[in-house]
Amino acid sequence: MNKIYNPIKADWKDVLKRPTQTVADIEDTVNNIFSEVKQEGDSAIFRYTEKFDAVQLENILVSEAEISEAKALVSKELKEAISLAKSNIEVFHKAQITDKVEVETTTGVRCWQEKRPIQKVGLYIPGGTAPLFSTILMLAVPASIAGCKEIVLCSPPNTEGKLDPAILYTASLCGVTKIVKVGGIQAIAGMTFGTESVPQVYKIFGPGNQYVTVAKQIATKHGVAIDMPAGPSELLVVADDSANAAFVASDLLSQAEHGVDSQVILVSTSKNMIEAVEDEVALQLEDLPRKEIAKQAIANSKLIYVEDDQTAIDLINEYGPEHYIVCVSNEDFYVENTLNAGSVFIGNYTPESAGDYASGTNHTLPTNGYAKQYSGVNLDSFMKNMTFQKISAEGIQNIGNAIELMAEAEGLQAHKNAVTLRLNSLK
């Protein structure tokens, strides 16, 4: 692990650099696949599924028979765990429902704001070595609460042309309306343009590798919204001598096992804690089934020592972590002064894994420093705020002259006329 002691502020950008490719590195690949999917539809998707997922498919839509088979393959214990998580996620996201905002700004001028669901949403669920059925809970549950009419799920098939049973079971449980066996760039392209099998959607949600992340960004150029730039997973832990080194190491490894391009960072005001965590990581790593993946991610990790809390919080806000664990005696200082983070986990008994699965908060979060300007997925992510207004005769008389003056000052005579005609009709 890379140990860095008291880095000067001028070096922070390099110290905190993510192990990710830039959009330019893979944009050409994404654009080529987008172009082919747009022109050829399903045939291009079948071709790229065979190329990237090593499987030939005749039909990429999941059938009811496949869903029924999957339900039988999921254990009772796992179903109960999924049910518990779903319940907590529902509780947290239903609490985010807000009432209509209504106000009379001036006598006779009534303005209000209401929310409407996005009609068609697409959910991208990573598969491969880690089929993230938990992400379905995080996306489909709030989509259902919001009232989205079409919830389309895309996930890459395995070499047998199937999706993990837990993915199919969870999707069925959470109200997904269509499940498609397609992953990667071609899945994002399919949801962007629509094909014979993949419905076109208005907004795409979900994490993925760097190719999926860039594909989502390219999708925005074609009129499709996305939740946020959400790429390889990352975690920053701030810990002092009040923390448990074994707990901290386990949290770092929990994110390191996501993928070789994941990044984990420990920031500490204690050199002893840094040494203890490094030892624990080496010890716990050997017992992990995904050891080889975690090892490569750990190679991108940083153990950073700083001398005081203020320097630590400044460094953390500069990084803007996706996941952020606070295990310090002065936790109030860190919580109150954290400005940039996707989701915050406080105290020795709050592992990041809780947010990934069952505490109720959403685990679809901004990465790569985007926590500085993006929020994680929440109920409002699946809704639009629409404003309404109704003006009475008295109301237009109260604000009409101001509108006329402002429109004339901007040189927009038709705008002025639209008001003048109404005012003259009331004389």
Secondary structure, 3 states (H helix, E strand, C coil): CEEEECCCHHHHHHHCCCCCCCHHHHHHHHHHHHHHHHHHCHHHHHHHHHHHHCCCCCCCECCHHHHHHHHHHCCHHHHHHHHHHHHHHHHHHHCCCCCCEEEEEECCEEEEEEEEECCEEEEECCCCCCCCHHHHHHHHHHHHHHCCCEEEEEECCCCCCCCCHHHHHHHHHCCCCEEEECCHHHHHHHHHHCCCCCCCCCEEECCCCHHHHHHHHHHHHHCCEECCCCCCCEEEEEECCCCCHHHHHHHHHHHHCCCCCCEEEEEECCHHHHHHHHHHHHHHHCCCCCHHHHHHHHCCCEEEECCCHHHHHHHHHHHCCCEEEEECCCHHHHHHHCCCCCEEEECCCCCHHHHHHCCCCCCCCCCCCHHHCCCCCCHHHHEEEEEEEEECHHHHHHHHHHHHHHHHHCCCHHHHHHHHHHHHHCC
